[in-house]
Amino acid sequence: MRDRRTAAAAALAFLLSSLSVPARAEDRATLLWKGESHPIGTVAGKGFSAGDAARALGFEVSVDSTTGVLTLTGHGHKVLVGAGTAQVPVDQRLVSISRPAETIAGTLFVPADFLEKVLFPLVGATGSYDPARRIWTLSEGGVLTIETAVVHVAPVTQVVFKQSAPAKFTSVPGASAVQIRWPGQTVVAPFSERRYEDPLVSVVRFSGDTATVEFRETGLVPRAYALTGPDRVVVEVARIGAAAGQAPPPAPAAEATLTFVIDPGHGGTETGAIGAGGLQEKQATLEIARKLAATLPRVLTCRVVLTRETDGLVSLDDRTSVANHEKADFFLSIHANSSRAAGARGSETYYLSLAASDKLAQEVASRENEAAAASPTPTGAPGNRDLDFILWDLAQTAHLKESSELAEAIQNELNGVSGTENRGIKQAPFKVLVGATMPAVLIETAFISNPDEEKKLASPEFQQSVADAIAKAVARFFALRRPGALRSPTPTPPR
């Protein structure tokens, strides 16, 4: 009798344990590729094992033991994918998938479109899935993944079609639109239709192997050409009086006025970091920005615009938009740093990059980017603008050298103010810098998390010394480029 009860209890325990697992990671699908059959893990409603699929296609797979993020390398490409994200870094671009990857029993599972939009195109294949038989059937052929961005740099609007590989294209201009076609290619488009708040381009549509760029008015002049590094097709659209590809007329020789846009970080409900003594980052950055705005005109013939002059909330997108609208010569975002390390001190200066220069730089960028989650997306703007590095590739690549030189000049001056060793200039994916069409730099002036530096940040004297240091660096930088704008070699502190 006891044996029967024991057996019944064991059977019940087994039944309950199996009921607690709704889908088993041991389920298998099959991937057919180049005449070979490869098993890949699958879970109903969760997708497919990213690692299994990648290995089947010849990628090497490594796993970060701390974060669980997979790095897939092979075929000249690098892919990062981790749980909780629907944005997948592929080389120097980002690909959106339908839902975030998910870890189940130690295995990372991805939706079907991760395979279709990320892995298959990288090996030159297309795939179709038979859910009844759980079979992926792949075929080789021209697969072209396209990412798209639209930006207006007066007097021209540029539409960039960034390609996953080199491909021939044809251009068919019309009175109200221009069509770009990639004959013989299977085009994986980022969307079927997207509208833009642009003065010259209203809509971009994809159908089959063709993209259509619709104009906001008739009679515009389009010009299409290919570029490499990365591979892309650029369509320039302009009015007849300012032909596409034609640079805007130069400013008169006597005109030496510069425009600077200064961005005091955070504001309104976005307090930023808060020191132990209660100082809020948004307060310190606004005071430094005000002092810098007053100091710069003493050393340069310039006009200074603040993205906020009061304690108000400004979205990250709008901050950069102010700089672009004002046709600024320089965009500077001012912040105060924070660290879990009690002894952290000094200044850090950053310029934009998709990949952070180190782990700490990534942490700083992640903290400053948190505000974007609550920031409204402008009407007509693409979702995830913060991650639209195609726009950055178009708008900011030409300014990276100047941004790095400005960052280095500012950092050198701030080292003297903070009295610390040089923490160096760094790169990180700051959302507030994305899309800037001029040299752009972000400064972490001091560590508000350090009680001593918090007191300095609250001090008008220290705020002015930071403003003077920045102004001195900016004056030195622009003296070489716009000599007529220089008033004096160094700023004179107010008395």
C-alpha positions in Angstrom: 0.0 0.0 0.0 2.8 2.4 0.9 4.6 1.6 -2.4 1.4 2.5 -4.3 1.1 5.8 -2.4 4.7 6.6 -3.1 4.4 5.8 -6.8 1.2 7.9 -7.0 2.9 10.8 -5.3 5.9 10.6 -7.7 3.5 10.4 -10.7 1.6 13.5 -9.4 4.9 15.4 -8.8 6.0 14.6 -12.3 2.7 15.7 -13.8 2.7 19.0 -11.9 6.3 19.7 -12.9 5.5 19.1 -16.6 2.5 21.3 -16.3 4.6 24.1 -14.9 6.6 24.3 -18.2 4.3 25.6 -20.9 6.8 25.1 -23.7 10.0 23.1 -23.7 13.3 24.4 -25.0 14.0 20.8 -26.2 11.5 21.3 -29.1 13.3 21.4 -32.4 12.9 23.0 -35.8 15.0 22.3 -38.9 17.0 24.8 -41.0 17.8 23.6 -44.6 20.8 25.4 -46.0 23.1 24.5 -48.8 21.9 20.9 -48.9 22.4 20.4 -45.2 19.9 20.0 -42.3 20.5 21.8 -39.1 18.5 21.4 -35.9 17.6 24.6 -34.0 15.8 25.0 -30.7 12.3 26.5 -30.7 9.7 27.3 -28.1 6.0 27.8 -29.1 5.2 31.5 -29.0 8.8 32.5 -28.2 10.7 31.9 -31.4 14.0 30.2 -32.2 17.3 29.7 -30.5 19.5 32.6 -31.7 22.7 30.6 -31.1 21.6 27.5 -32.9 20.4 29.5 -35.9 23.6 31.5 -36.1 25.9 28.4 -35.8 23.9 26.7 -38.6 24.7 29.6 -40.8 28.4 29.6 -40.0 28.6 32.3 -37.4 30.8 32.0 -34.3 28.8 32.5 -31.1 30.1 33.9 -27.8 28.1 34.6 -24.7 28.7 37.3 -22.1 28.6 35.5 -18.8 27.3 38.6 -16.9 24.7 40.0 -19.3 23.8 36.9 -21.4 24.3 39.0 -24.5 25.3 36.9 -27.6 28.0 38.2 -30.0 27.7 36.6 -33.5 30.7 37.0 -35.8 31.3 35.7 -39.3 30.9 36.4 -43.0 32.5 39.8 -42.3 29.7 40.9 -39.9 29.1 41.3 -36.2 25.7 41.1 -34.4 24.8 41.7 -30.8 21.6 40.4 -29.4 20.4 40.2 -25.8 17.2 39.6 -23.8 14.7 42.5 -23.5 15.7 44.4 -26.6 14.0 44.7 -30.0 16.8 46.8 -31.5 19.6 44.6 -32.8 23.1 46.2 -33.5 24.3 44.8 -36.8 27.7 46.1 -37.7 27.2 49.9 -37.6 23.4 49.9 -38.0 20.4 48.9 -35.9 17.7 46.5 -37.1 14.2 46.5 -35.4 12.6 43.1 -34.7 8.9 42.5 -33.9 9.5 41.8 -30.2 12.3 41.5 -27.8 14.5 38.5 -27.5 13.9 36.3 -24.4 16.0 34.0 -22.3 14.4 30.6 -21.4 16.3 28.1 -19.4 19.6 29.7 -20.3 18.9 29.9 -24.0 18.2 33.1 -25.9 15.1 32.9 -28.2 14.4 35.4 -30.9 11.3 35.9 -33.1 11.2 34.6 -36.7 11.9 38.1 -38.2 15.3 38.1 -36.4 16.3 35.3 -38.7 14.6 36.9 -41.7 15.8 40.5 -41.2 19.2 39.9 -39.5 20.8 36.5 -40.1 19.6 35.4 -43.5 20.5 38.6 -45.3 24.0 38.5 -43.9 24.7 35.2 -45.7 22.9 36.2 -48.8 19.8 34.1 -48.3 16.0 34.3 -48.1 14.0 31.9 -46.0 10.5 30.6 -45.6 9.1 28.8 -42.6 6.6 25.9 -42.6 5.1 25.9 -39.1 3.4 22.6 -39.5 6.6 20.8 -40.3 8.9 23.2 -38.3 11.2 23.6 -41.3 13.1 26.7 -42.5 13.9 26.5 -46.2 16.7 28.9 -47.3 17.7 29.8 -50.8 20.6 31.9 -52.0 19.9 35.1 -53.9 20.2 38.8 -53.7 18.8 39.9 -50.3 19.2 43.6 -49.6 18.3 45.1 -46.2 17.6 48.8 -46.4 17.6 51.4 -43.6 16.3 54.9 -44.3 16.8 58.4 -43.0 15.7 61.8 -44.1 17.4 65.1 -43.1 17.2 68.6 -44.3 20.4 70.6 -44.6 19.4 73.8 -46.4 18.9 74.2 -49.2 18.8 70.4 -49.8 17.0 67.5 -48.3 18.9 64.2 -48.4 17.2 60.8 -48.3 19.7 58.1 -47.4 19.1 54.4 -48.2 21.7 52.5 -46.3 22.2 49.0 -47.8 23.4 45.8 -46.2 25.6 45.1 -49.2 26.7 46.8 -52.5 23.9 46.7 -55.1 23.2 48.3 -58.5 20.2 50.7 -58.6 18.3 52.8 -61.1 16.7 56.2 -60.6 13.5 57.3 -62.3 12.7 61.0 -61.6 9.3 62.5 -62.0 7.5 65.8 -61.4 6.2 64.9 -57.9 8.5 62.0 -56.9 11.6 60.0 -57.6 11.8 56.2 -57.6 14.9 54.2 -56.6 14.9 50.6 -57.8 17.2 47.7 -57.0 16.6 45.3 -59.9 17.1 41.6 -59.2 17.2 42.2 -55.4 14.9 41.0 -52.7 14.5 44.2 -50.7 13.9 44.0 -46.9 12.5 47.4 -46.2 12.3 49.1 -42.8 8.7 50.1 -43.3 6.0 50.2 -46.1 5.4 53.9 -45.7 6.7 56.7 -43.5 5.7 60.4 -43.5 8.2 63.2 -42.7 8.0 66.7 -41.4 10.4 67.9 -44.0 10.2 71.1 -46.2 10.8 69.1 -49.5 10.1 65.4 -48.9 6.7 64.3 -47.6 6.6 60.5 -47.8 8.9 57.5 -48.5 7.3 54.3 -49.6 8.6 50.8 -50.3 7.0 48.3 -52.7 8.9 45.2 -53.9 12.3 46.3 -55.1 11.4 49.9 -55.3 11.5 52.9 -53.0 9.4 56.0 -53.9 10.4 59.4 -52.5 7.4 61.8 -52.8 8.0 65.5 -52.9 6.1 68.1 -50.9 5.7 70.3 -54.0 6.0 69.7 -57.8 9.0 70.7 -59.9 11.7 69.8 -57.4 15.0 68.5 -58.8 16.3 65.1 -57.5 19.8 63.7 -57.9 20.7 60.1 -56.8 24.2 58.7 -56.4 25.9 55.8 -54.6 28.4 56.0 -51.8 30.5 53.3 -50.0 31.8 52.9 -46.4 28.9 52.1 -45.6 27.1 51.2 -48.9 24.2 53.6 -49.5 22.2 55.4 -52.1 21.8 59.2 -51.4 18.9 61.1 -53.0 19.3 64.8 -52.9 16.2 66.9 -53.4 16.2 70.7 -54.0 14.3 73.5 -55.6 15.3 74.5 -59.1 17.0 77.6 -57.8 19.2 75.6 -55.6 20.1 72.5 -57.6 20.7 69.3 -55.7 24.3 68.9 -54.8 25.0 72.7 -54.9 26.4 74.1 -51.8 24.7 77.1 -50.2 26.2 80.4 -51.1 29.2 81.4 -48.9 28.7 84.1 -46.3 30.1 87.5 -47.1 33.8 87.9 -46.1 33.0 90.6 -43.5 30.5 88.2 -41.8 32.3 86.4 -39.0 29.4 86.0 -36.5 29.3 82.4 -35.0 26.2 80.8 -33.6 26.6 78.5 -30.5 23.8 76.5 -29.0 24.3 75.6 -25.4 22.2 72.8 -23.8 21.8 72.8 -20.0 21.1 69.1 -19.4 17.8 67.9 -17.9 15.1 70.3 -16.6 11.6 70.3 -15.3 10.6 66.9 -14.0 13.9 65.5 -15.3 16.1 66.5 -12.3 19.1 64.5 -13.5 21.5 63.2 -10.8 21.1 64.5 -7.2 24.0 65.0 -4.8 24.1 64.0 -1.2 23.6 67.6 -0.2 20.4 67.9 -2.4 21.9 69.7 -5.4 20.1 68.7 -8.6 22.0 68.3 -11.8 19.4 70.4 -13.7 20.2 73.4 -11.4 24.0 73.3 -11.8 23.9 72.8 -15.6 21.5 75.8 -16.1 23.8 78.1 -14.0 26.9 77.0 -15.9 25.1 77.4 -19.2 24.0 81.0 -18.3 27.5 82.0 -17.3 28.9 80.4 -20.5 26.3 82.3 -22.6 27.5 85.5 -21.0 31.2 84.7 -21.4 31.4 83.5 -25.0 30.5 86.9 -26.6 33.4 88.5 -24.7 35.9 86.4 -26.6 34.2 85.8 -30.0 31.8 87.6 -32.2 29.0 85.2 -31.7 25.4 84.6 -31.0 24.5 82.2 -28.1 21.2 80.3 -27.9 20.2 78.2 -24.9 17.9 75.2 -25.4 16.3 76.1 -22.1 16.6 79.3 -20.1 14.3 78.3 -17.2 13.6 75.1 -15.3 11.5 73.5 -18.1 11.4 70.1 -19.7 12.8 69.9 -23.2 12.9 66.6 -25.1 16.3 65.2 -26.3 15.1 65.5 -29.9 14.1 69.1 -29.5 17.5 70.1 -28.0 19.3 69.0 -31.2 16.5 70.4 -33.3 17.2 73.9 -31.8 20.8 73.6 -32.9 19.9 72.5 -36.4 17.2 75.2 -36.7 19.6 77.9 -35.6 22.3 76.7 -38.1 24.7 76.5 -35.2 28.4 76.3 -35.6 28.7 74.3 -32.4 26.4 72.4 -30.1 27.4 71.8 -26.5 25.4 69.8 -23.9 26.3 70.4 -20.3 25.9 67.8 -17.6 27.1 66.7 -14.1 28.5 63.2 -13.6 27.5 60.6 -11.1 29.3 57.4 -10.0 28.9 54.6 -7.5 32.7 55.0 -6.7 32.9 57.4 -3.8 36.2 58.9 -5.0 35.3 59.6 -8.6 36.1 63.2 -9.5 37.0 65.5 -12.4 35.6 66.3 -15.8 34.9 64.2 -18.9 34.2 65.3 -22.4 32.4 63.2 -25.0 31.5 63.1 -28.7 29.2 60.8 -30.5 29.7 57.2 -31.5 27.5 54.1 -31.9 29.9 52.1 -29.7 31.1 53.5 -26.3 34.8 53.8 -25.9 34.7 51.9 -22.6 32.2 50.4 -20.1 32.1 53.5 -17.9 31.4 55.7 -21.0 28.4 53.4 -21.8 27.1 53.7 -18.3 27.3 57.5 -18.5 25.4 57.5 -21.8 22.8 55.1 -20.6 22.1 57.3 -17.5 21.8 60.5 -19.6 19.7 58.7 -22.2 17.0 57.6 -19.7 15.2 60.9 -20.1 14.3 59.9 -23.7 12.0 57.2 -22.5 9.6 59.9 -21.2 10.3 62.4 -24.0 7.6 62.8 -26.7 8.5 61.8 -30.2 8.0 64.7 -32.6 5.0 64.3 -35.0 6.0 62.5 -38.1 9.4 61.6 -36.8 10.5 57.9 -37.0 10.3 55.9 -33.8 13.5 55.3 -31.8 15.1 58.5 -33.2 17.7 58.0 -30.5 18.9 54.9 -32.3 18.6 56.2 -35.8 22.3 56.1 -36.5 21.7 56.3 -40.2 20.7 59.9 -39.6 23.8 60.3 -37.5 25.9 58.7 -40.3 24.6 61.4 -42.7 24.5 64.4 -40.4 27.5 63.9 -38.1 30.2 61.9 -39.9 31.6 65.0 -41.5 31.9 66.7 -38.1 33.5 63.9 -36.1 37.0 65.1 -36.5 36.0 68.6 -35.5 34.0 67.2 -32.6 36.9 65.2 -31.3 39.3 68.2 -31.6 36.8 70.4 -29.7 36.3 67.8 -27.1 40.1 67.5 -26.6 40.5 71.3 -26.4 37.7 71.6 -23.8 39.0 68.6 -21.8 42.5 70.1 -21.6 41.1 73.3 -20.2 38.8 71.6 -17.7 41.7 69.5 -16.3 43.1 72.6 -14.9 39.8 73.7 -13.3 39.2 70.3 -11.7 42.8 69.9 -10.6 42.7 66.2 -11.6 44.5 63.9 -13.9 43.3 63.9 -17.5 40.3 61.5 -17.7 40.5 61.7 -21.4 38.0 62.4 -24.2 35.6 59.5 -24.8 32.9 58.4 -27.2 29.4 57.1 -26.4 26.0 56.9 -28.0 24.4 60.0 -26.4 20.9 60.5 -27.8 21.0 64.2 -27.3 23.9 64.4 -29.9 22.2 62.2 -32.6 21.3 64.2 -35.7 23.3 67.3 -35.0 24.5 68.8 -38.3 27.5 70.6 -36.7 30.4 69.7 -34.3 28.7 68.5 -31.1 30.2 67.7 -27.7 28.8 66.7 -24.3 30.6 67.7 -21.1 30.3 66.0 -17.7 31.6 69.0 -15.7 32.1 67.3 -12.3 30.9 64.4 -10.2 27.8 65.6 -8.3 27.9 62.3 -6.5 31.2 63.4 -4.9 30.3 65.6 -1.9 33.3 67.9 -2.5 32.5 68.3 -6.1 28.8 68.8 -5.4 29.8 71.9 -3.2 31.9 73.2 -6.1 29.1 72.7 -8.6 26.8 74.8 -6.3 29.5 77.6 -6.1 29.1 80.6 -8.5 32.9 80.8 -8.6 33.4 77.3 -9.8 30.5 77.6 -12.3 32.3 80.7 -13.8 35.6 78.9 -13.9 34.0 76.1 -15.9 32.4 78.6 -18.2 35.8 80.4 -18.7 37.6 77.2 -19.4 35.0 76.1 -22.1 35.0 79.6 -23.6 38.8 79.6 -23.8 38.9 76.3 -25.6 36.1 77.3 -28.0 37.8 80.6 -28.8 41.1 78.8 -29.5 39.4 76.3 -31.8 37.4 78.8 -33.8 40.2 81.4 -34.0 41.9 79.1 -36.5 38.7 78.7 -38.6 37.0 82.1 -38.3 39.8 84.6 -37.4 37.5 87.6 -37.8 35.3 86.4 -35.0 38.1 86.4 -32.4 37.8 89.3 -29.9 40.6 88.4 -27.5 42.8 85.4 -26.9 41.3 84.5 -23.5 38.0 85.3 -21.7 38.1 87.9 -19.0 36.2 86.7 -15.9 33.5 89.2 -14.7 34.3 91.2 -11.6 
